[in-house]
Amino acid sequence: MQNIAEVIEKLEHIIDQADRESSPIGYFAAVYLKMTLAVKEGIEQGVFENGSRMEQLDVRFAGRYFEALEAWQAGKPASRSWESAFEASRHYHYTVLQHIMLGINAHINLDLSIAAAQTRSGDAILGLRRDFDRINDIIAGLTNRVQERLADIWLPFGVLDHLLRSEDEGWLDFSIRAARGAAWKAATTLAFTRQQEMEKALIHDLDTAVAFFAGKLVQPGFLARLGLKIMRRTEQGTVSEKIDLLRQI
């Protein structure tokens, strides 16, 4: 892929295929598409210091997701973090919330760090920080709409979000901001790594840590597991209907 328009086209294809196949793969892809569209709009409106650089980052970032998905679909090895997310899509006892969070976990905690380091290595990565952080503001404008759609799928979600909400941000916004903060630290470490073997080792360790957290999302503690079980049984709509709702973010 050469530009963000091709990223959007590819995401739309993945969502359409997931819709036809009633695959939960479409949940995260639908959310990711809206975030990509928001970044594209930000580039066009001059929100970023360097729009061309941000497009390069976006393309590399998305490319890691596409490569992982295509590898998994072909029965080839993917990162452990993505394998956890994709394998969960084979089962229908996970909530929409879990599927989305598994995608966010793998893509932001692992892929974003690597993509940022590939976009600007060494000292140059420090100039990326302001635009990197600015994406948080764009995503914050979408998280309320994501949560509204989740409330359409599971009615009590709105009450849950209100209980977990801080003064000015919901749980999803906070989760993404926290993940991006960790991603920046990992990105700077990778950007200043000069030896290829050391870089591979760092990425392996990062993937292991992110996959560990994915395991916690799939198999949380007893009370959380019980709550998620109730949530899943009372979610409204088929897989395709849920994907269509998330398209409306």
Phi, psi and omega in degrees: 000144183249339185208171185290335177297322178290326175299313181298317179299317180294318179297319178298322178296315180299317180295316179299317179295317179297322178298314180296323184267002184052048182256133176298351174307328184290341182296302180295320182301322180293319178293318181296322178300314181296322178293322178295318177298323179292321177294318178301316178297320178297320178296314182295330181269002178073028181291326184269153177297322183224095183295322180296316178297319180295324177294321176301315179298315182299318181293315178296318180302308180295324182301325178294321177296312181298317180296319180295317181295315181294322178296313181297317179296331180271003180077019180259160181296140172235177177299150181299324181299314180287326178299322177298317180292315183290321179297326178298332181290347177283347185242148184251014178262006174264148181282162174302320179303314180297317180299316180294316181292327176296320177294315179298319180301309182290318189284319181275312185290332180252299189295320184295321179300313183292316181297319180295317180293326178287330181287318178217115181259165179061213182300334184299334182294334181296330177287349180274346191303314185296316178291325176301313180289329183296334178299328179303319181294323178294315180294324179301328178290345181258335189297325177298322179290325175299315182293328176296319179291322177296326177290331175291328181279321179225102190307315181293353182302323180300321178292317179299315180298321179296320181293327183266359186282135171276189187301320186227012177208145179275177184296322183292318177300315180298318181298317181292318179298317180296318180295319180292326176298316178293323180296323180295318179299316179293322181297316181293323177298314180294321183296330182264005178275123186265332185265133183298318181296321177294321178298315178300319180295319179296316180295321178298314180295321179295315179299320179298317180293318180292321178295325177299316179293325176300322178298325178290328177289325181281319181232078179284187178295172187302311184294318178295320179297320178296315179298318179294325178296316177295318179301312183297319183290339183250007174295146183261136171097163175281174177302314181297320179294323178292319176299317180298323177296317180291335174296336186271008179304000000 
